[in-house]
Amino acid sequence: MVNTFIFTSNNTPASKAQVELFSKTYSITTSSISKISEIEVDGFYLEVADKARLHYLNLGDRISVEVDFLKGEVFHRIKTFSKKQSLAKALYYQIGDNEKLRVIDATGGFGGDAACMASLGLDVSIFERNPLVYCVLKAGIEQAKNDDRFNTVFEGKIDCYYKDSMLALKNLTHIPDAIYLDPMYPERKKNALSKKKMQILQKLIGMDTDREELLRVAVRSGVKKVVVKRPPDIKPIDAENLTISFQDKMTCFDVYLRKN
């Protein structure tokens, strides 16, 4: 089992309180270090400061990621995302694109796709079952909401919840318009930033060996539509029941409509 730690690098009362809260709530071991250069034991380190960052150290190599929706490549992707793109076409399939959809992103990760959905005016609830990923994602969302630009970038709502989707989708009290799944597949060539985030997710979570069962649970949840993201060179999870697929250069979005 890989070591997991949490620490603060600025030692403010607020950060210390957050470290204590995260440690108790999500069973993450508190570390006494105050900066990354002090790391000696391999493992995952959740850093709490002005923002949350996740670091992975292995044999001297380190991967570090943070969630910031309002700068860099992620911000550019959100700003340029439109209803003409394949993800949007899949979500709006057989629905007017002026409708305000409610979507559950059941495989949250670092929230890039969910942020794009929210930028179009969709109300997105993210479920994430890994505590370290959830803490970084939650911090990134809260940071964005405290920024004056938030309401001009995101026309819809975006929130995340620490939940196991397999269980949560079986017990939905409010059925959304769509459920979105982006299971982990074997690593593909990506740009440096995306590859870094994918690497740390693969190290922390591994491949989603339960993706077939998760799709079945999503389809049986009562939702009218399930959208599944996959690489073009990977076969659909359930080709027999696939309704339609929308494809761009790097990705396919498979649509499964509820059968009456």
C-alpha positions in Angstrom: 0.0 0.0 0.0 1.3 3.4 -1.0 2.0 5.9 1.9 -0.3 8.9 2.0 0.5 12.1 4.0 -0.9 15.6 4.5 1.0 18.7 5.6 0.9 22.5 5.5 3.6 24.6 3.9 2.6 28.0 5.3 1.7 27.1 9.0 -1.2 29.5 9.3 -3.9 28.7 11.8 -6.4 28.2 9.0 -4.1 25.8 7.1 -3.3 23.9 10.3 -7.0 23.5 11.1 -7.7 22.3 7.6 -4.9 19.7 7.8 -6.3 18.4 11.1 -9.8 18.3 9.6 -8.7 16.4 6.4 -6.5 14.1 8.4 -9.3 13.0 10.7 -12.1 12.9 8.1 -10.2 11.0 5.4 -7.7 9.0 7.5 -4.6 10.7 6.0 -1.4 10.6 8.1 -0.2 14.1 9.2 3.5 14.8 8.3 5.7 17.3 10.2 7.4 18.6 7.0 6.8 22.2 5.9 8.2 22.1 2.4 8.5 19.6 -0.5 12.3 19.5 -0.3 12.0 17.8 3.1 10.2 14.8 1.8 12.2 11.6 2.4 9.6 8.8 2.3 8.1 7.8 -1.0 4.4 8.3 -1.3 1.6 10.8 -1.9 1.6 14.1 -0.1 -1.3 16.5 0.1 0.0 20.0 0.6 -2.4 22.6 2.2 -1.4 26.3 1.8 -2.9 29.1 -0.3 -4.2 26.2 -2.4 -4.1 22.4 -2.2 -1.5 20.5 -4.2 -0.9 16.8 -4.6 2.7 15.5 -4.8 3.9 12.0 -5.7 7.4 11.0 -4.8 9.0 7.8 -6.0 12.7 7.0 -6.0 13.6 10.7 -6.2 11.2 11.6 -8.9 8.3 13.9 -8.1 5.0 14.7 -9.9 3.0 17.6 -8.5 -0.5 18.8 -9.6 -3.0 21.3 -8.4 -6.5 22.3 -9.6 -6.9 25.8 -10.8 -9.7 26.4 -13.3 -8.9 30.1 -13.9 -5.4 30.0 -15.3 -3.2 28.2 -17.8 -4.2 25.4 -20.2 -7.3 24.4 -18.1 -8.7 28.0 -18.2 -8.0 28.1 -22.0 -9.9 24.9 -22.5 -12.9 26.1 -20.5 -13.0 29.5 -22.3 -12.9 27.9 -25.7 -15.3 25.0 -25.0 -18.5 25.2 -27.0 -21.7 23.3 -27.8 -20.1 22.3 -31.1 -17.7 20.0 -29.4 -18.3 16.2 -29.1 -18.8 16.2 -25.3 -21.5 18.8 -25.6 -23.1 17.1 -28.5 -23.3 13.9 -26.6 -24.8 15.5 -23.5 -27.4 17.5 -25.5 -28.3 14.6 -27.9 -32.1 14.5 -28.3 -32.4 17.5 -26.0 -32.5 21.1 -27.0 -29.2 22.8 -26.4 -30.9 25.7 -24.7 -32.0 23.4 -21.9 -30.3 23.7 -18.5 -29.2 20.2 -17.8 -28.3 18.6 -14.5 -25.3 16.2 -14.8 -23.6 13.9 -12.4 -19.9 13.4 -13.2 -19.4 10.0 -11.5 -15.7 9.8 -12.1 -14.5 13.3 -11.1 -10.7 13.1 -11.2 -9.4 16.7 -11.4 -12.6 18.1 -12.8 -11.6 19.3 -16.2 -14.6 17.9 -18.1 -17.0 19.0 -15.4 -15.7 22.5 -15.5 -16.3 22.6 -19.3 -19.8 21.4 -18.7 -20.4 24.1 -16.1 -19.1 26.8 -18.5 -21.9 26.0 -20.8 -24.5 26.5 -18.1 -24.9 22.9 -16.9 -25.3 22.2 -13.2 -22.7 19.6 -12.4 -22.3 17.4 -9.3 -19.0 15.6 -9.2 -18.6 12.3 -7.3 -15.0 11.4 -6.3 -14.1 8.4 -4.2 -10.4 9.0 -3.6 -9.9 11.3 -0.6 -6.7 12.9 -1.9 -8.1 13.7 -5.3 -11.3 14.9 -3.7 -9.5 17.3 -1.4 -7.5 18.8 -4.2 -10.5 19.1 -6.4 -12.7 20.6 -3.7 -10.0 23.2 -2.9 -9.8 24.1 -6.6 -13.5 24.6 -6.9 -13.7 26.7 -3.7 -10.8 28.8 -5.0 -12.6 29.4 -8.3 -15.8 30.3 -6.5 -14.0 33.0 -4.5 -12.6 34.6 -7.6 -14.5 37.6 -9.1 -14.3 36.0 -12.5 -16.2 32.9 -11.5 -19.7 34.0 -12.6 -18.4 35.2 -16.0 -16.7 31.9 -16.7 -19.2 29.4 -15.3 -22.8 29.9 -16.3 -23.8 26.8 -14.4 -23.1 25.3 -11.0 -20.2 23.0 -10.1 -19.8 21.2 -6.8 -18.0 18.0 -5.7 -18.9 15.3 -3.2 -16.8 12.6 -1.5 -18.7 9.6 -2.7 -18.3 6.2 -4.1 -20.3 6.4 -7.3 -21.0 2.7 -7.4 -23.0 3.1 -4.2 -24.2 6.7 -4.7 -25.8 5.9 -8.1 -27.8 3.1 -6.6 -29.4 5.4 -4.1 -30.1 8.7 -6.0 -32.9 10.8 -4.5 -32.9 13.2 -7.4 -32.4 11.8 -10.9 -30.2 14.1 -13.1 -30.6 14.6 -16.8 -27.4 12.7 -17.6 -24.6 10.8 -15.9 -21.1 11.2 -17.2 -18.4 8.5 -16.9 -14.7 9.0 -17.7 -13.1 5.7 -16.5 -9.3 5.2 -16.4 -7.9 3.6 -19.5 -4.3 2.6 -20.4 -2.1 5.8 -20.7 -2.1 7.5 -24.1 0.1 10.3 -25.4 -1.0 13.7 -24.1 0.4 17.1 -23.6 2.7 17.6 -20.6 0.1 19.0 -18.2 -2.5 16.4 -18.9 0.0 13.6 -18.9 1.2 14.8 -15.4 -2.3 14.7 -14.0 -3.0 11.3 -15.7 0.2 9.9 -14.3 -0.7 10.8 -10.7 -4.2 9.5 -11.1 -2.9 6.2 -12.5 -0.4 5.9 -9.6 -3.0 6.7 -7.0 -6.1 5.0 -8.4 -5.0 2.6 -11.1 -7.2 1.4 -13.9 -11.0 1.3 -13.4 -11.5 -2.5 -13.5 -15.1 -2.0 -12.5 -16.1 0.3 -15.4 -18.5 -2.3 -16.9 -20.3 -2.6 -13.6 -20.3 1.2 -13.1 -22.0 1.6 -16.5 -24.6 -0.9 -15.6 -25.4 0.8 -12.4 -25.6 4.2 -14.1 -27.9 2.9 -16.8 -30.2 1.3 -14.1 -30.2 4.5 -11.9 -33.3 5.8 -13.7 -31.4 8.5 -15.6 -32.4 9.0 -19.3 -28.9 9.2 -20.6 -25.4 8.0 -19.7 -22.3 9.4 -21.6 -19.1 7.5 -21.5 -15.7 9.0 -22.5 -13.1 6.6 -24.1 -10.1 6.7 -26.5 -11.0 6.0 -30.1 -8.8 2.9 -30.2 -10.7 1.3 -27.2 -13.9 -0.6 -27.9 -17.1 0.7 -26.2 -17.8 -0.8 -22.8 -21.2 -2.1 -24.0 -21.3 -1.9 -27.8 -24.5 -3.9 -28.0 -26.5 -1.2 -26.2 -24.7 1.8 -27.5 -27.1 4.4 -28.9 -24.7 6.8 -30.7 -21.1 7.9 -30.4 -19.6 11.4 -31.0 -15.9 11.5 -31.9 -13.2 14.1 -32.2 -9.5 13.7 -32.9 -8.6 12.3 -29.5 -11.8 11.1 -27.8 -15.1 9.3 -28.3 -18.2 10.0 -26.2 -20.6 7.1 -26.2 -24.3 7.8 -25.5 -26.5 5.2 -23.8 -30.2 6.1 -23.8 -32.6 4.5 -21.4 -34.7 1.9 -23.0 -38.4 2.0 -22.1 
